[in-house]
Amino acid sequence: MNQKRLDRINELARKQKTIGLTEAEKAEQKRLRTAYLADFRRNLRGQLETISFVEPDGTITPLRTLRKKDI
């Protein structure tokens, strides 16, 4: 998500608190927030996929391998 979209989300949030939003602005806010959350989840999932654990015997186990074993 680029800075321009984040600024717009914040602008709409401030406006909502002060004078309120029109229906079109509410729809835009919902769309922007949904896109922001999707980006956030995608980035978090990518970070979690890179996590690895070093076992006491020195082997390295990726988190995704541990997740598959627990299921």
PQR file of N, CA, C, O and H, with PARSE charges and radii, in Angstrom:
ATOM      1  N   MET A   1       0.857  -1.162   0.000 -0.4000 1.5000
ATOM      2  CA  MET A   1       0.000   0.000   0.000 -0.0000 2.0000
ATOM      3  C   MET A   1       0.906   1.230   0.000  0.5500 1.7000
ATOM      4  O   MET A   1       1.839   1.328   0.797 -0.5500 1.4000
ATOM      5  N   ASN A   2       0.626   2.138  -0.881 -0.4000 1.5000
ATOM      6  CA  ASN A   2       1.481   3.315  -0.975 -0.0000 2.0000
ATOM      7  C   ASN A   2       1.054   4.400   0.019  0.5500 1.7000
ATOM      8  O   ASN A   2      -0.031   4.336   0.596 -0.5500 1.4000
ATOM      9  H   ASN A   2      -0.131   2.058  -1.529  0.4000 1.0000
ATOM     10  N   GLN A   3       1.903   5.371   0.204 -0.4000 1.5000
ATOM     11  CA  GLN A   3       1.681   6.423   1.197 -0.0000 2.0000
ATOM     12  C   GLN A   3       0.444   7.252   0.863  0.5500 1.7000
ATOM     13  O   GLN A   3      -0.251   7.726   1.762 -0.5500 1.4000
ATOM     14  H   GLN A   3       2.785   5.423  -0.265  0.4000 1.0000
ATOM     15  N   LYS A   4       0.173   7.426  -0.417 -0.4000 1.5000
ATOM     16  CA  LYS A   4      -0.985   8.220  -0.834 -0.0000 2.0000
ATOM     17  C   LYS A   4      -2.281   7.586  -0.330  0.5500 1.7000
ATOM     18  O   LYS A   4      -3.179   8.283   0.142 -0.5500 1.4000
ATOM     19  H   LYS A   4       0.738   7.041  -1.147  0.4000 1.0000
ATOM     20  N   ARG A   5      -2.370   6.269  -0.432 -0.4000 1.5000
ATOM     21  CA  ARG A   5      -3.579   5.574   0.039 -0.0000 2.0000
ATOM     22  C   ARG A   5      -3.686   5.634   1.565  0.5500 1.7000
ATOM     23  O   ARG A   5      -4.777   5.815   2.105 -0.5500 1.4000
ATOM     24  H   ARG A   5      -1.640   5.702  -0.815  0.4000 1.0000
ATOM     25  N   LEU A   6      -2.560   5.482   2.254 -0.4000 1.5000
ATOM     26  CA  LEU A   6      -2.580   5.578   3.718 -0.0000 2.0000
ATOM     27  C   LEU A   6      -3.015   6.969   4.168  0.5500 1.7000
ATOM     28  O   LEU A   6      -3.785   7.114   5.117 -0.5500 1.4000
ATOM     29  H   LEU A   6      -1.673   5.334   1.816  0.4000 1.0000
ATOM     30  N   ASP A   7      -2.514   7.987   3.478 -0.4000 1.5000
ATOM     31  CA  ASP A   7      -2.917   9.355   3.799 -0.0000 2.0000
ATOM     32  C   ASP A   7      -4.418   9.542   3.593  0.5500 1.7000
ATOM     33  O   ASP A   7      -5.081  10.209   4.387 -0.5500 1.4000
ATOM     34  H   ASP A   7      -1.889   7.870   2.707  0.4000 1.0000
ATOM     35  N   ARG A   8      -4.943   8.955   2.535 -0.4000 1.5000
ATOM     36  CA  ARG A   8      -6.385   9.074   2.267 -0.0000 2.0000
ATOM     37  C   ARG A   8      -7.199   8.356   3.342  0.5500 1.7000
ATOM     38  O   ARG A   8      -8.235   8.866   3.768 -0.5500 1.4000
ATOM     39  H   ARG A   8      -4.404   8.412   1.890  0.4000 1.0000
ATOM     40  N   ILE A   9      -6.749   7.183   3.786 -0.4000 1.5000
ATOM     41  CA  ILE A   9      -7.434   6.464   4.868 -0.0000 2.0000
ATOM     42  C   ILE A   9      -7.474   7.340   6.120  0.5500 1.7000
ATOM     43  O   ILE A   9      -8.516   7.466   6.764 -0.5500 1.4000
ATOM     44  H   ILE A   9      -5.907   6.769   3.440  0.4000 1.0000
ATOM     45  N   ASN A  10      -6.350   7.936   6.454 -0.4000 1.5000
ATOM     46  CA  ASN A  10      -6.275   8.795   7.636 -0.0000 2.0000
ATOM     47  C   ASN A  10      -7.130  10.049   7.488  0.5500 1.7000
ATOM     48  O   ASN A  10      -7.765  10.496   8.443 -0.5500 1.4000
ATOM     49  H   ASN A  10      -5.504   7.834   5.931  0.4000 1.0000
ATOM     50  N   GLU A  11      -7.140  10.602   6.296 -0.4000 1.5000
ATOM     51  CA  GLU A  11      -7.953  11.786   6.028 -0.0000 2.0000
ATOM     52  C   GLU A  11      -9.438  11.475   6.226  0.5500 1.7000
ATOM     53  O   GLU A  11     -10.166  12.252   6.843 -0.5500 1.4000
ATOM     54  H   GLU A  11      -6.625  10.239   5.520  0.4000 1.0000
ATOM     55  N   LEU A  12      -9.875  10.342   5.702 -0.4000 1.5000
ATOM     56  CA  LEU A  12     -11.274   9.954   5.853 -0.0000 2.0000
ATOM     57  C   LEU A  12     -11.610   9.664   7.317  0.5500 1.7000
ATOM     58  O   LEU A  12     -12.710   9.984   7.769 -0.5500 1.4000
ATOM     59  H   LEU A  12      -9.284   9.710   5.201  0.4000 1.0000
ATOM     60  N   ALA A  13     -10.691   9.072   8.054 -0.4000 1.5000
ATOM     61  CA  ALA A  13     -10.927   8.787   9.471 -0.0000 2.0000
ATOM     62  C   ALA A  13     -11.088  10.084  10.263  0.5500 1.7000
ATOM     63  O   ALA A  13     -11.972  10.190  11.113 -0.5500 1.4000
ATOM     64  H   ALA A  13      -9.798   8.813   7.687  0.4000 1.0000
ATOM     65  N   ARG A  14     -10.232  11.072   9.983 -0.4000 1.5000
ATOM     66  CA  ARG A  14     -10.353  12.367  10.668 -0.0000 2.0000
ATOM     67  C   ARG A  14     -11.671  13.052  10.321  0.5500 1.7000
ATOM     68  O   ARG A  14     -12.333  13.620  11.190 -0.5500 1.4000
ATOM     69  H   ARG A  14      -9.513  10.987   9.293  0.4000 1.0000
ATOM     70  N   LYS A  15     -12.042  12.993   9.046 -0.4000 1.5000
ATOM     71  CA  LYS A  15     -13.273  13.630   8.617 -0.0000 2.0000
ATOM     72  C   LYS A  15     -14.484  12.945   9.253  0.5500 1.7000
ATOM     73  O   LYS A  15     -15.454  13.608   9.619 -0.5500 1.4000
ATOM     74  H   LYS A  15     -11.503  12.532   8.341  0.4000 1.0000
ATOM     75  N   GLN A  16     -14.424  11.621   9.383 -0.4000 1.5000
ATOM     76  CA  GLN A  16     -15.519  10.866   9.990 -0.0000 2.0000
ATOM     77  C   GLN A  16     -15.730  11.302  11.439  0.5500 1.7000
ATOM     78  O   GLN A  16     -16.865  11.402  11.905 -0.5500 1.4000
ATOM     79  H   GLN A  16     -13.636  11.083   9.086  0.4000 1.0000
ATOM     80  N   LYS A  17     -14.636  11.560  12.144 -0.4000 1.5000
ATOM     81  CA  LYS A  17     -14.722  11.967  13.546 -0.0000 2.0000
ATOM     82  C   LYS A  17     -15.253  13.379  13.709  0.5500 1.7000
ATOM     83  O   LYS A  17     -15.874  13.689  14.726 -0.5500 1.4000
ATOM     84  H   LYS A  17     -13.714  11.478  11.766  0.4000 1.0000
ATOM     85  N   THR A  18     -15.022  14.244  12.727 -0.4000 1.5000
ATOM     86  CA  THR A  18     -15.412  15.646  12.876 -0.0000 2.0000
ATOM     87  C   THR A  18     -16.782  15.936  12.270  0.5500 1.7000
ATOM     88  O   THR A  18     -17.722  16.265  12.993 -0.5500 1.4000
ATOM     89  H   THR A  18     -14.518  13.993  11.901  0.4000 1.0000
ATOM     90  N   ILE A  19     -16.900  15.817  10.954 -0.4000 1.5000
ATOM     91  CA  ILE A  19     -18.159  16.224  10.319 -0.0000 2.0000
ATOM     92  C   ILE A  19     -18.945  15.064   9.719  0.5500 1.7000
ATOM     93  O   ILE A  19     -20.094  15.245   9.316 -0.5500 1.4000
ATOM     94  H   ILE A  19     -16.136  15.549  10.367  0.4000 1.0000
ATOM     95  N   GLY A  20     -18.366  13.915   9.656 -0.4000 1.5000
ATOM     96  CA  GLY A  20     -19.047  12.754   9.076 -0.0000 2.0000
ATOM     97  C   GLY A  20     -18.705  12.568   7.610  0.5500 1.7000
ATOM     98  O   GLY A  20     -18.107  13.434   6.970 -0.5500 1.4000
ATOM     99  H   GLY A  20     -17.433  13.768   9.984  0.4000 1.0000
ATOM    100  N   LEU A  21     -19.103  11.412   7.100 -0.4000 1.5000
ATOM    101  CA  LEU A  21     -18.788  11.055   5.717 -0.0000 2.0000
ATOM    102  C   LEU A  21     -20.059  10.892   4.907  0.5500 1.7000
ATOM    103  O   LEU A  21     -21.114  10.540   5.435 -0.5500 1.4000
ATOM    104  H   LEU A  21     -19.588  10.709   7.620  0.4000 1.0000
ATOM    105  N   THR A  22     -19.937  11.158   3.600 -0.4000 1.5000
ATOM    106  CA  THR A  22     -21.037  10.864   2.690 -0.0000 2.0000
ATOM    107  C   THR A  22     -21.037   9.364   2.418  0.5500 1.7000
ATOM    108  O   THR A  22     -20.092   8.664   2.782 -0.5500 1.4000
ATOM    109  H   THR A  22     -19.080  11.444   3.171  0.4000 1.0000
ATOM    110  N   GLU A  23     -22.076   8.881   1.792 -0.4000 1.5000
ATOM    111  CA  GLU A  23     -22.154   7.454   1.459 -0.0000 2.0000
ATOM    112  C   GLU A  23     -21.020   7.034   0.527  0.5500 1.7000
ATOM    113  O   GLU A  23     -20.467   5.944   0.670 -0.5500 1.4000
ATOM    114  H   GLU A  23     -22.844   9.450   1.496  0.4000 1.0000
ATOM    115  N   ALA A  24     -20.676   7.897  -0.422 -0.4000 1.5000
ATOM    116  CA  ALA A  24     -19.577   7.591  -1.348 -0.0000 2.0000
ATOM    117  C   ALA A  24     -18.249   7.510  -0.594  0.5500 1.7000
ATOM    118  O   ALA A  24     -17.417   6.649  -0.882 -0.5500 1.4000
ATOM    119  H   ALA A  24     -21.125   8.783  -0.538  0.4000 1.0000
ATOM    120  N   GLU A  25     -18.057   8.408   0.367 -0.4000 1.5000
ATOM    121  CA  GLU A  25     -16.823   8.390   1.154 -0.0000 2.0000
ATOM    122  C   GLU A  25     -16.760   7.164   2.059  0.5500 1.7000
ATOM    123  O   GLU A  25     -15.691   6.588   2.261 -0.5500 1.4000
ATOM    124  H   GLU A  25     -18.732   9.108   0.600  0.4000 1.0000
ATOM    125  N   LYS A  26     -17.905   6.772   2.599 -0.4000 1.5000
ATOM    126  CA  LYS A  26     -17.950   5.560   3.422 -0.0000 2.0000
ATOM    127  C   LYS A  26     -17.564   4.327   2.594  0.5500 1.7000
ATOM    128  O   LYS A  26     -16.830   3.459   3.064 -0.5500 1.4000
ATOM    129  H   LYS A  26     -18.773   7.241   2.435  0.4000 1.0000
ATOM    130  N   ALA A  27     -18.067   4.265   1.357 -0.4000 1.5000
ATOM    131  CA  ALA A  27     -17.729   3.140   0.478 -0.0000 2.0000
ATOM    132  C   ALA A  27     -16.238   3.159   0.134  0.5500 1.7000
ATOM    133  O   ALA A  27     -15.586   2.115   0.113 -0.5500 1.4000
ATOM    134  H   ALA A  27     -18.663   4.971   0.974  0.4000 1.0000
ATOM    135  N   GLU A  28     -15.707   4.348  -0.133 -0.4000 1.5000
ATOM    136  CA  GLU A  28     -14.278   4.482  -0.429 -0.0000 2.0000
ATOM    137  C   GLU A  28     -13.441   4.058   0.781  0.5500 1.7000
ATOM    138  O   GLU A  28     -12.442   3.355   0.632 -0.5500 1.4000
ATOM    139  H   GLU A  28     -16.236   5.196  -0.116  0.4000 1.0000
ATOM    140  N   GLN A  29     -13.848   4.483   1.965 -0.4000 1.5000
ATOM    141  CA  GLN A  29     -13.134   4.135   3.193 -0.0000 2.0000
ATOM    142  C   GLN A  29     -13.124   2.620   3.403  0.5500 1.7000
ATOM    143  O   GLN A  29     -12.101   2.036   3.760 -0.5500 1.4000
ATOM    144  H   GLN A  29     -14.660   5.054   2.086  0.4000 1.0000
ATOM    145  N   LYS A  30     -14.269   2.005   3.178 -0.4000 1.5000
ATOM    146  CA  LYS A  30     -14.355   0.551   3.342 -0.0000 2.0000
ATOM    147  C   LYS A  30     -13.450  -0.163   2.345  0.5500 1.7000
ATOM    148  O   LYS A  30     -12.757  -1.114   2.705 -0.5500 1.4000
ATOM    149  H   LYS A  30     -15.100   2.480   2.888  0.4000 1.0000
ATOM    150  N   ARG A  31     -13.454   0.290   1.097 -0.4000 1.5000
ATOM    151  CA  ARG A  31     -12.615  -0.309   0.059 -0.0000 2.0000
ATOM    152  C   ARG A  31     -11.126  -0.158   0.392  0.5500 1.7000
ATOM    153  O   ARG A  31     -10.353  -1.106   0.251 -0.5500 1.4000
ATOM    154  H   ARG A  31     -14.017   1.063   0.805  0.4000 1.0000
ATOM    155  N   LEU A  32     -10.733   1.041   0.834 -0.4000 1.5000
ATOM    156  CA  LEU A  32      -9.334   1.288   1.179 -0.0000 2.0000
ATOM    157  C   LEU A  32      -8.899   0.464   2.383  0.5500 1.7000
ATOM    158  O   LEU A  32      -7.793  -0.075   2.405 -0.5500 1.4000
ATOM    159  H   LEU A  32     -11.361   1.810   0.948  0.4000 1.0000
ATOM    160  N   ARG A  33      -9.767   0.366   3.381 -0.4000 1.5000
ATOM    161  CA  ARG A  33      -9.435  -0.421   4.574 -0.0000 2.0000
ATOM    162  C   ARG A  33      -9.314  -1.904   4.241  0.5500 1.7000
ATOM    163  O   ARG A  33      -8.432  -2.588   4.760 -0.5500 1.4000
ATOM    164  H   ARG A  33     -10.666   0.804   3.364  0.4000 1.0000
ATOM    165  N   THR A  34     -10.190  -2.399   3.383 -0.4000 1.5000
ATOM    166  CA  THR A  34     -10.130  -3.800   2.970 -0.0000 2.0000
ATOM    167  C   THR A  34      -8.819  -4.084   2.235  0.5500 1.7000
ATOM    168  O   THR A  34      -8.178  -5.107   2.472 -0.5500 1.4000
ATOM    169  H   THR A  34     -10.907  -1.843   2.961  0.4000 1.0000
ATOM    170  N   ALA A  35      -8.428  -3.176   1.344 -0.4000 1.5000
ATOM    171  CA  ALA A  35      -7.167  -3.333   0.617 -0.0000 2.0000
ATOM    172  C   ALA A  35      -5.984  -3.267   1.568  0.5500 1.7000
ATOM    173  O   ALA A  35      -5.027  -4.027   1.424 -0.5500 1.4000
ATOM    174  H   ALA A  35      -8.950  -2.345   1.151  0.4000 1.0000
ATOM    175  N   TYR A  36      -6.042  -2.352   2.550 -0.4000 1.5000
ATOM    176  CA  TYR A  36      -4.962  -2.222   3.527 -0.0000 2.0000
ATOM    177  C   TYR A  36      -4.813  -3.513   4.330  0.5500 1.7000
ATOM    178  O   TYR A  36      -3.699  -4.003   4.515 -0.5500 1.4000
ATOM    179  H   TYR A  36      -6.820  -1.734   2.668  0.4000 1.0000
ATOM    180  N   LEU A  37      -5.927  -4.063   4.806 -0.4000 1.5000
ATOM    181  CA  LEU A  37      -5.873  -5.300   5.588 -0.0000 2.0000
ATOM    182  C   LEU A  37      -5.350  -6.473   4.762  0.5500 1.7000
ATOM    183  O   LEU A  37      -4.595  -7.301   5.271 -0.5500 1.4000
ATOM    184  H   LEU A  37      -6.832  -3.664   4.656  0.4000 1.0000
ATOM    185  N   ALA A  38      -5.743  -6.548   3.498 -0.4000 1.5000
ATOM    186  CA  ALA A  38      -5.249  -7.614   2.624 -0.0000 2.0000
ATOM    187  C   ALA A  38      -3.738  -7.503   2.454  0.5500 1.7000
ATOM    188  O   ALA A  38      -3.032  -8.510   2.511 -0.5500 1.4000
ATOM    189  H   ALA A  38      -6.356  -5.875   3.084  0.4000 1.0000
ATOM    190  N   ASP A  39      -3.240  -6.286   2.245 -0.4000 1.5000
ATOM    191  CA  ASP A  39      -1.793  -6.069   2.118 -0.0000 2.0000
ATOM    192  C   ASP A  39      -1.070  -6.421   3.410  0.5500 1.7000
ATOM    193  O   ASP A  39      -0.010  -7.046   3.389 -0.5500 1.4000
ATOM    194  H   ASP A  39      -3.814  -5.469   2.198  0.4000 1.0000
ATOM    195  N   PHE A  40      -1.656  -6.013   4.539 -0.4000 1.5000
ATOM    196  CA  PHE A  40      -1.054  -6.292   5.839 -0.0000 2.0000
ATOM    197  C   PHE A  40      -0.948  -7.800   6.073  0.5500 1.7000
ATOM    198  O   PHE A  40       0.095  -8.295   6.498 -0.5500 1.4000
ATOM    199  H   PHE A  40      -2.517  -5.505   4.556  0.4000 1.0000
ATOM    200  N   ARG A  41      -2.021  -8.515   5.796 -0.4000 1.5000
ATOM    201  CA  ARG A  41      -2.020  -9.971   5.986 -0.0000 2.0000
ATOM    202  C   ARG A  41      -1.013 -10.658   5.066  0.5500 1.7000
ATOM    203  O   ARG A  41      -0.320 -11.587   5.482 -0.5500 1.4000
ATOM    204  H   ARG A  41      -2.868  -8.113   5.450  0.4000 1.0000
ATOM    205  N   ARG A  42      -0.934 -10.202   3.816 -0.4000 1.5000
ATOM    206  CA  ARG A  42       0.001 -10.782   2.863 -0.0000 2.0000
ATOM    207  C   ARG A  42       1.445 -10.561   3.331  0.5500 1.7000
ATOM    208  O   ARG A  42       2.266 -11.476   3.268 -0.5500 1.4000
ATOM    209  H   ARG A  42      -1.497  -9.448   3.478  0.4000 1.0000
ATOM    210  N   ASN A  43       1.751  -9.351   3.798 -0.4000 1.5000
ATOM    211  CA  ASN A  43       3.096  -9.058   4.291 -0.0000 2.0000
ATOM    212  C   ASN A  43       3.424  -9.864   5.543  0.5500 1.7000
ATOM    213  O   ASN A  43       4.537 -10.372   5.676 -0.5500 1.4000
ATOM    214  H   ASN A  43       1.084  -8.608   3.849  0.4000 1.0000
ATOM    215  N   LEU A  44       2.473  -9.984   6.457 -0.4000 1.5000
ATOM    216  CA  LEU A  44       2.699 -10.749   7.676 -0.0000 2.0000
ATOM    217  C   LEU A  44       2.930 -12.219   7.357  0.5500 1.7000
ATOM    218  O   LEU A  44       3.829 -12.846   7.918 -0.5500 1.4000
ATOM    219  H   LEU A  44       1.569  -9.571   6.349  0.4000 1.0000
ATOM    220  N   ARG A  45       2.125 -12.764   6.463 -0.4000 1.5000
ATOM    221  CA  ARG A  45       2.291 -14.166   6.065 -0.0000 2.0000
ATOM    222  C   ARG A  45       3.675 -14.382   5.440  0.5500 1.7000
ATOM    223  O   ARG A  45       4.323 -15.395   5.702 -0.5500 1.4000
ATOM    224  H   ARG A  45       1.395 -12.255   6.008  0.4000 1.0000
ATOM    225  N   GLY A  46       4.120 -13.440   4.623 -0.4000 1.5000
ATOM    226  CA  GLY A  46       5.449 -13.539   4.018 -0.0000 2.0000
ATOM    227  C   GLY A  46       6.550 -13.530   5.066  0.5500 1.7000
ATOM    228  O   GLY A  46       7.525 -14.273   4.955 -0.5500 1.4000
ATOM    229  H   GLY A  46       3.594 -12.617   4.410  0.4000 1.0000
ATOM    230  N   GLN A  47       6.397 -12.691   6.083 -0.4000 1.5000
ATOM    231  CA  GLN A  47       7.385 -12.650   7.156 -0.0000 2.0000
ATOM    232  C   GLN A  47       7.371 -13.950   7.950  0.5500 1.7000
ATOM    233  O   GLN A  47       8.430 -14.469   8.304 -0.5500 1.4000
ATOM    234  H   GLN A  47       5.604 -12.088   6.174  0.4000 1.0000
ATOM    235  N   LEU A  48       6.194 -14.478   8.233 -0.4000 1.5000
ATOM    236  CA  LEU A  48       6.109 -15.717   8.997 -0.0000 2.0000
ATOM    237  C   LEU A  48       6.703 -16.889   8.231  0.5500 1.7000
ATOM    238  O   LEU A  48       7.267 -17.805   8.830 -0.5500 1.4000
ATOM    239  H   LEU A  48       5.334 -14.057   7.946  0.4000 1.0000
ATOM    240  N   GLU A  49       6.579 -16.863   6.910 -0.4000 1.5000
ATOM    241  CA  GLU A  49       7.121 -17.951   6.095 -0.0000 2.0000
ATOM    242  C   GLU A  49       8.648 -17.988   6.135  0.5500 1.7000
ATOM    243  O   GLU A  49       9.244 -19.027   5.849 -0.5500 1.4000
ATOM    244  H   GLU A  49       6.121 -16.119   6.424  0.4000 1.0000
ATOM    245  N   THR A  50       9.284 -16.878   6.484 -0.4000 1.5000
ATOM    246  CA  THR A  50      10.746 -16.848   6.513 -0.0000 2.0000
ATOM    247  C   THR A  50      11.318 -17.215   7.877  0.5500 1.7000
ATOM    248  O   THR A  50      12.537 -17.300   8.025 -0.5500 1.4000
ATOM    249  H   THR A  50       8.800 -16.035   6.716  0.4000 1.0000
ATOM    250  N   ILE A  51      10.466 -17.433   8.873 -0.4000 1.5000
ATOM    251  CA  ILE A  51      10.945 -17.764  10.219 -0.0000 2.0000
ATOM    252  C   ILE A  51      11.378 -19.225  10.265  0.5500 1.7000
ATOM    253  O   ILE A  51      10.690 -20.114   9.763 -0.5500 1.4000
ATOM    254  H   ILE A  51       9.476 -17.363   8.753  0.4000 1.0000
ATOM    255  N   SER A  52      12.530 -19.446  10.877 -0.4000 1.5000
ATOM    256  CA  SER A  52      13.050 -20.799  11.077 -0.0000 2.0000
ATOM    257  C   SER A  52      13.513 -20.931  12.520  0.5500 1.7000
ATOM    258  O   SER A  52      13.935 -19.954  13.139 -0.5500 1.4000
ATOM    259  H   SER A  52      13.089 -18.724  11.285  0.4000 1.0000
ATOM    260  N   PHE A  53      13.430 -22.146  13.048 -0.4000 1.5000
ATOM    261  CA  PHE A  53      13.869 -22.429  14.408 -0.0000 2.0000
ATOM    262  C   PHE A  53      15.127 -23.273  14.366  0.5500 1.7000
ATOM    263  O   PHE A  53      15.244 -24.207  13.573 -0.5500 1.4000
ATOM    264  H   PHE A  53      13.087 -22.939  12.545  0.4000 1.0000
ATOM    265  N   VAL A  54      16.063 -22.928  15.229 -0.4000 1.5000
ATOM    266  CA  VAL A  54      17.280 -23.724  15.356 -0.0000 2.0000
ATOM    267  C   VAL A  54      17.056 -24.703  16.501  0.5500 1.7000
ATOM    268  O   VAL A  54      16.860 -24.306  17.649 -0.5500 1.4000
ATOM    269  H   VAL A  54      15.968 -22.169  15.873  0.4000 1.0000
ATOM    270  N   GLU A  55      17.089 -25.977  16.169 -0.4000 1.5000
ATOM    271  CA  GLU A  55      16.861 -27.029  17.157 -0.0000 2.0000
ATOM    272  C   GLU A  55      18.106 -27.212  18.025  0.5500 1.7000
ATOM    273  O   GLU A  55      19.195 -26.779  17.646 -0.5500 1.4000
ATOM    274  H   GLU A  55      17.248 -26.299  15.235  0.4000 1.0000
ATOM    275  N   PRO A  56      17.950 -27.855  19.193 -0.5600 1.5000
ATOM    276  CA  PRO A  56      19.111 -28.068  20.078  0.2800 2.0000
ATOM    277  C   PRO A  56      20.260 -28.839  19.408  0.5500 1.7000
ATOM    278  O   PRO A  56      21.426 -28.664  19.763 -0.5500 1.4000
ATOM    279  N   ASP A  57      19.914 -29.690  18.437 -0.4000 1.5000
ATOM    280  CA  ASP A  57      20.982 -30.443  17.760 -0.0000 2.0000
ATOM    281  C   ASP A  57      21.632 -29.654  16.614  0.5500 1.7000
ATOM    282  O   ASP A  57      22.533 -30.158  15.944 -0.5500 1.4000
ATOM    283  H   ASP A  57      18.968 -29.832  18.148  0.4000 1.0000
ATOM    284  N   GLY A  58      21.172 -28.420  16.393 -0.4000 1.5000
ATOM    285  CA  GLY A  58      21.779 -27.560  15.377 -0.0000 2.0000
ATOM    286  C   GLY A  58      21.042 -27.529  14.054  0.5500 1.7000
ATOM    287  O   GLY A  58      21.384 -26.729  13.184 -0.5500 1.4000
ATOM    288  H   GLY A  58      20.439 -28.011  16.937  0.4000 1.0000
ATOM    289  N   THR A  59      20.036 -28.380  13.875 -0.4000 1.5000
ATOM    290  CA  THR A  59      19.285 -28.366  12.618 -0.0000 2.0000
ATOM    291  C   THR A  59      18.362 -27.153  12.585  0.5500 1.7000
ATOM    292  O   THR A  59      17.940 -26.635  13.619 -0.5500 1.4000
ATOM    293  H   THR A  59      19.758 -29.030  14.582  0.4000 1.0000
ATOM    294  N   ILE A  60      18.072 -26.728  11.393 -0.4000 1.5000
ATOM    295  CA  ILE A  60      17.196 -25.579  11.194 -0.0000 2.0000
ATOM    296  C   ILE A  60      15.873 -26.085  10.627  0.5500 1.7000
ATOM    297  O   ILE A  60      15.845 -26.780   9.611 -0.5500 1.4000
ATOM    298  H   ILE A  60      18.415 -27.148  10.553  0.4000 1.0000
ATOM    299  N   THR A  61      14.771 -25.725  11.303 -0.4000 1.5000
ATOM    300  CA  THR A  61      13.453 -26.170  10.891 -0.0000 2.0000
ATOM    301  C   THR A  61      12.605 -24.952  10.523  0.5500 1.7000
ATOM    302  O   THR A  61      12.364 -24.098  11.376 -0.5500 1.4000
ATOM    303  H   THR A  61      14.794 -25.160  12.128  0.4000 1.0000
ATOM    304  N   PRO A  62      12.147 -24.854   9.271 -0.5600 1.5000
ATOM    305  CA  PRO A  62      11.271 -23.745   8.888  0.2800 2.0000
ATOM    306  C   PRO A  62       9.923 -23.835   9.622  0.5500 1.7000
ATOM    307  O   PRO A  62       9.439 -24.929   9.911 -0.5500 1.4000
ATOM    308  N   LEU A  63       9.336 -22.693   9.915 -0.4000 1.5000
ATOM    309  CA  LEU A  63       8.057 -22.636  10.607 -0.0000 2.0000
ATOM    310  C   LEU A  63       6.972 -23.382   9.838  0.5500 1.7000
ATOM    311  O   LEU A  63       6.143 -24.066  10.439 -0.5500 1.4000
ATOM    312  H   LEU A  63       9.729 -21.804   9.681  0.4000 1.0000
ATOM    313  N   ARG A  64       6.972 -23.254   8.517 -0.4000 1.5000
ATOM    314  CA  ARG A  64       5.918 -23.912   7.723 -0.0000 2.0000
ATOM    315  C   ARG A  64       5.975 -25.429   7.865  0.5500 1.7000
ATOM    316  O   ARG A  64       4.943 -26.092   7.764 -0.5500 1.4000
ATOM    317  H   ARG A  64       7.645 -22.698   8.029  0.4000 1.0000
ATOM    318  N   THR A  65       7.166 -25.993   8.099 -0.4000 1.5000
ATOM    319  CA  THR A  65       7.294 -27.431   8.317 -0.0000 2.0000
ATOM    320  C   THR A  65       6.662 -27.829   9.640  0.5500 1.7000
ATOM    321  O   THR A  65       5.978 -28.849   9.729 -0.5500 1.4000
ATOM    322  H   THR A  65       8.004 -25.454   8.182  0.4000 1.0000
ATOM    323  N   LEU A  66       6.892 -27.028  10.656 -0.4000 1.5000
ATOM    324  CA  LEU A  66       6.294 -27.301  11.962 -0.0000 2.0000
ATOM    325  C   LEU A  66       4.786 -27.203  11.903  0.5500 1.7000
ATOM    326  O   LEU A  66       4.080 -27.990  12.535 -0.5500 1.4000
ATOM    327  H   LEU A  66       7.447 -26.199  10.584  0.4000 1.0000
ATOM    328  N   ARG A  67       4.290 -26.243  11.147 -0.4000 1.5000
ATOM    329  CA  ARG A  67       2.846 -26.039  11.018 -0.0000 2.0000
ATOM    330  C   ARG A  67       2.185 -27.253  10.376  0.5500 1.7000
ATOM    331  O   ARG A  67       1.096 -27.651  10.788 -0.5500 1.4000
ATOM    332  H   ARG A  67       4.863 -25.604  10.633  0.4000 1.0000
ATOM    333  N   LYS A  68       2.825 -27.840   9.382 -0.4000 1.5000
ATOM    334  CA  LYS A  68       2.255 -29.007   8.693 -0.0000 2.0000
ATOM    335  C   LYS A  68       2.229 -30.219   9.602  0.5500 1.7000
ATOM    336  O   LYS A  68       1.311 -31.035   9.514 -0.5500 1.4000
ATOM    337  H   LYS A  68       3.710 -27.516   9.048  0.4000 1.0000
ATOM    338  N   LYS A  69       3.221 -30.355  10.478 -0.4000 1.5000
ATOM    339  CA  LYS A  69       3.270 -31.495  11.386 -0.0000 2.0000
ATOM    340  C   LYS A  69       2.164 -31.418  12.427  0.5500 1.7000
ATOM    341  O   LYS A  69       1.631 -32.448  12.837 -0.5500 1.4000
ATOM    342  H   LYS A  69       3.966 -29.693  10.549  0.4000 1.0000
ATOM    343  N   ASP A  70       1.810 -30.208  12.861 -0.4000 1.5000
ATOM    344  CA  ASP A  70       0.818 -30.031  13.912 -0.0000 2.0000
ATOM    345  C   ASP A  70      -0.599 -30.287  13.420  0.5500 1.7000
ATOM    346  O   ASP A  70      -1.492 -30.527  14.233 -0.5500 1.4000
ATOM    347  H   ASP A  70       2.243 -29.370  12.528  0.4000 1.0000
ATOM    348  N   ILE A  71      -0.822 -30.244  12.140 -0.4000 1.5000
ATOM    349  CA  ILE A  71      -2.184 -30.387  11.595 -0.0000 2.0000
ATOM    350  C   ILE A  71      -2.610 -31.813  11.550  0.5500 1.7000
ATOM    351  O   ILE A  71      -3.724 -32.112  11.121 -0.5500 1.4000
ATOM    352  H   ILE A  71      -0.096 -30.049  11.480  0.4000 1.0000
TER
END
